[in-house]
């Protein structure tokens, strides 16, 4: 997975890969810890799991700026 591409591999059978391109693509499957209040945060140096703060910083701010 990169910033704009998600790759899905068929693990049953021929291991065929499908690639999908988006404006943004964020990893949110594993590589996170959970605080007592339910907030999930990345355990690594930011190369894997992307939390809500990262997503907001990446696209949320520009969406709000354009809305105003």
GITAFEN-V175397 format. One record per residue. PSI is psi as a letter, one per 20 degrees, with the letter a starting at -180 (* if undefined). Layout:
{{PSI} {PSI}}
This chain:
{{p} {a} {h} {i} {p} {p} {p} {p} {p} {o} {i} {o} {c} {j} {k} {p} {p} {p} {p} {p} {p} {r} {g} {q} {p} {p} {p} {k} {g} {a} {k} {q} {r} {p} {r} {h} {j} {i} {p} {p} {q} {q} {h} {a} {k} {j} {i} {d} {p} {p} {r} {h} {g} {g} {g} {g} {h} {g} {h} {g} {g} {h} {g} {g} {g} {h} {h} {*}}
